[in-house]
Amino acid sequence: MPFSLRHWRPGALLCVMVACAQATPQDDFLRGQLAYHRGDVAGAMAALKPAAQAGHAPSQTLLAFILDRADFVDEAARYYRDAAALGDAEGHAGLANAHLTGRGVAKDEKLAAAHFSKAAELGHAASIELLATAWSRNQLGLDANANPAAALSALQRAADAGHLPSTEALARAYQGGGLGLAPDAAEAARWQARATELRKQRAGKPVAKAAR
C-alpha cells in the first residue's frame, strides 16, 4: 500500500513533530559525529553547523577539525576561537596549533604556548605532554631558567599523567637541584623508580599484543 499520511495516527505525527522540535545541539553533535565516523563528511558538516553556530563547543571543535583538513583554515580557526572563548580544552588546543602553524591566523609561538597552557590546565592530554616538552627544550618562547616554577608545574602535571620524558626530567631535577629545587635524593629515587616502571610498561605492550 502506498505511504500516505492518512495511515498515520495523529498522536504519532505529533510525537515526530515534538521530537524534531526538541532536538538539541548535543543531538546535532552526535549525528554529526556519527556521520563523520562513517565517512559522510558533508552530512557531518550539515549536522554540526547549526549546533556550532548555537555555541556548542564540541560541535565547534569537530567542525573546525573537518574544515581545517579541507583547507578552509580561516573558518576553522574562527570555530576553534569560539570554542576556546567558551573554555573548551579542544578549542584552546586547536587554536594553539593554528597559531603554531599559522593556519588561518597569524603565526605566533607565544599565543600558541598560551593556548596550549590553557588546554593543559583543562586536562587536554596531548597539550599536557606538548607543553612539558616545550618547557624541557625551551621551545615556544618558554624558558625554564627564567620561569622554573612554571616549568616544574608543567613537568609535574605531565609526569603525573604518565609522560616518561617528564618523569625522567623530574628525577634529574631532584638529583641535581634543577628547576629551582633543592637536591633531594629520596625524591630523585622516587621519580627514577616511576620512570623505570613506565619503561617496563612500554616494553611490555608489544609483548602483550603478540600474545593475543
C-alpha positions, 0 to 999 in steps of 0.5 A: 500500500502506498505511504500516505499520511492518512495511515498515520495516527495523529498522536504519532505525527505529533510525537515526530513533530515534538521530537524534531522540535526538541532536538538539541545541539548535543543531538546535532553533535552526535549525528554529526559525529556519527556521520563523520565516523562513517565517512559522510563528511558533508552530512557531518558538516550539515549536522554540526553547523547549526549546533556550532553556530548555537555555541556548542563547543564540541560541535565547534571543535569537530567542525573546525577539525573537518574544515581545517583538513579541507583547507578552509583554515580561516573558518576553522580557526574562527570555530576553534576561537569560539570554542576556546572563548567558551573554555573548551580544552579542544578549542584552546588546543586547536587554536594553539596549533593554528597559531603554531602553524599559522593556519588561518591566523597569524603565526605566533609561538607565544599565543600558541604556548598560551593556548596550549597552557590553557588546554593543559590546565583543562586536562587536554592530554596531548597539550599536557605532554606538548607543553612539558616538552616545550618547557624541557627544550625551551621551545615556544618562547618558554624558558625554564631558567627564567620561569622554573616554577612554571616549568616544574608545574608543567613537568609535574602535571605531565609526569603525573599523567604518565609522560616518561620524558617528564618523569625522567626530567623530574628525577634529574631535577631532584638529583641535581637541584634543577628547576629551582629545587633543592637536591633531594635524593629520596625524591630523585629515587622516587621519580627514577623508580616511576620512570623505570616502571613506565619503561617496563610498561612500554616494553611490555605492550608489544609483548602483550599484543603478540600474545593475543 
